[in-house]
């Protein structure tokens, strides 16, 4: 209200990153002992977050010494600051704690990335996924920007780990267990490297935003 009276408008601060919650399912993939914090799923080019050195997979645990409980809480904490303010983030990156200062900017022409919010069949028996490389035709059909790289989900077997995780046709798998994939061959290799009985975490691009999804191994019970 004070800002509205003073400036005649409310100026929203943003970092230019997409975020999602740390969950009990994905916490272990980020080397975390507890399911709290906000995971970065996207970093907008030339955004405050990019300039500060934030990366996909970083977990923001504190803002100016205040613990972050989840993605929604992080949005509230950042929203309390005026554009141009420097905030100190505590993050976990590959199991290591780091401090990064970020100068938030005003949300204007750029919009903060949303949080959560040749065909080759592979891994159907284990994960229930059919995959294809991104062709120019598929990129146009799915309206993918040039900075989206990965493999397209072409088929999801009903009742499979992929189906249970909510994957659907047209989604793009960008990472497998934090390893970027550029082709079906990459995805095939990374999915094949997952030990029997272990889950796998994917970075998924869908409807203009990225999020993490954990697929539970179908052979876990028999292992």
N, C-alpha and C positions, 0 to 999 in steps of 0.2 A: 504494500500500500504506500509506504514511504517513497519507494522508487517511482511508483506511478505518479504521485503528486509532484515529485522533484523533476522527473524527466518527461512526464506525459506519456510514458510507455514503460512496459516491463521488459528489461533486457535479459535474455536468457543466456547463461554461460554454457559452453559445451566443450568437450575434449575431442570430439570427432572419432569416437570408438564405439563399436558394437559390443554389448556385454550380455552375459547370461549368468545364472546362478551356479555356484559350486554346489554339487549335489553329493549325497553319499555314494552314488554310482560313479561319478567322474573324479572325485577328490583324489583317489590314488594315482590317477594319471598325471596329476599336477604335483605329486609328492606332498600332499597335504594330509595332516592327521585328523582334521575336522572339516566338516562340510559348511564352511562359511567363507564369505568373500564374493567377489565378482570376477568372472573370467572374461578376458578380452577375446572376442570372436572375429573382430574386424578392426582395422586401423585405416581411417580415411587418409589418402595422400595429402601432404601439406597441412594436415590438421594439427592442433596443439598436441595431441597425443603422439602423432608421428614425429613432430619436432622434438619432443621430449625423449623419444627413443622407446616408446611402448611397443610391444610386439604381441601378435596373436599367441594366446596361451599364457600370457602373464596373468597372475591372479592379484587383483588389488585387495589388500587386506586392511589398510588404514588410510584415512584422509586427515592430514594434520593431527595425527595421533589418535583419531577417533576410529574405533574398530568398525569395519564394514561387514554387515551381516549378510547381505545379498545384493543382487543387481539393482533392485528397486531402491534400496537404502543408499547405494552409491549415487544414483541419480538425484536423490534428495540432498545428499551432502554437497554434491557439485553445484546443484541449483541454488544453494544458499550463498554462493559467492558471486560477486560482480565480475563481469567480463574485464579482463586485464589483471585479475588477481592471480598471484602465484600460489598454488597449493602443493603441499608435499605429500606424495603418495608412497606408501609402503607396499612393495609388491613381492611376490614369490615367483621366481623364474627358474624352472628346472631344479626346484628344491633349494634354491639359494635366495636369501632375503636381500632385497635392494631398496634403496630410497631414490625416488625420482621426482624432481620438481617439475610441475606442469603449469604453464601460464594459460588459463582458460580464456577463450575468446567469445565474442558475441555470436550467437547463432543468427546468420543472415542468409546470404545466397547459398552458403553450404548448409546442409542439414545433417544433424548428427545421425550416424548410422543406427538403425533400429536394433534393439536387443530382443530378447524374448520375453525379441520377440521375433568307320567300318565297325559294326557291332560285333561284340565278343561276349559270350556268356561265361561267367566265372564265379566260382564259389557258391553255386546254387545249393549243393548238398550241405554245405556247412553254414553259410550265412544267408542264403536265399536271395542272392543278388545277381541281376544281369547288368552288365556295364557296357558302355560304348565311349569311344574317344569323342572329344568335342570337335565337330566339323564346322566349317563356316555356316552350313545350312542349319545345324542344330543350334549354334550360337544365336543365329537370327530368330529361329523358331522359339527358343526359350528366352529371348531378349536378354542375353548375357552380355555384360560390358566386357571390354577387352582385358580388364585386370582379373577376371574370374578364370581360374585354371583348375583342371581336375578331370574327372570322368563322370559321365552322365549315367544315372540309374535308368535302365531301360525296362527292367522287370523286377518285381518283388514277389517272391513265392509266399502264398498265404500261410500263416502260422509259423513262418521262419523267424530267426533272430532279427533280420532286417525289418520284417513286417511288424514284429512286436515292438521295435524301437521307433516305429512311425515313419519309416522311409517309404517314399512313393516315387513313381516314374517321374522323370524330369528334374529331380534333385541332382545337384552336383556334389560329388565327394571331392573335397579339396585336400584333406589330410587323412592319413591312417596312422593312428597312434603317434600323432604329432609329426609325422613325416609327410611333407608335401608330395602329392602325386600329380604327374603331368599326363599320364597315359594309362590305358588299361593294363599295359605290361607292368607299370609302376604299382598300380593298385593290386594286381595279381600277386606280385612279389611280396608286398607289404602284408597283405591279408594271409598269404601263405606262410609268412614268418611268425604269425601269432601262434604260440605254443598251444597244443591241444588242451581244451578245458579252460582256456583263459578268454576273458572278454576283450573286445576291441573298441577303441573310441575313434569316431570319425568326426571331422569338421565338415559340416554340410552347408551348402549354399542353397537357399530356397526363397522365392518371393522377395528378392532384393536384400536378403540378410543372411548372415552365417550363424550357426549354432553348433554345439557339440552334441553328439548322440552316442550312447553306449549300446553296443550289441552284445547280448549275453550268449556265450558259446552254447551251441545246441548239444555238444558232446560233453558238457560239464558233468552231468549226472553219472555218465558211464566211465568217466576218467578216474 
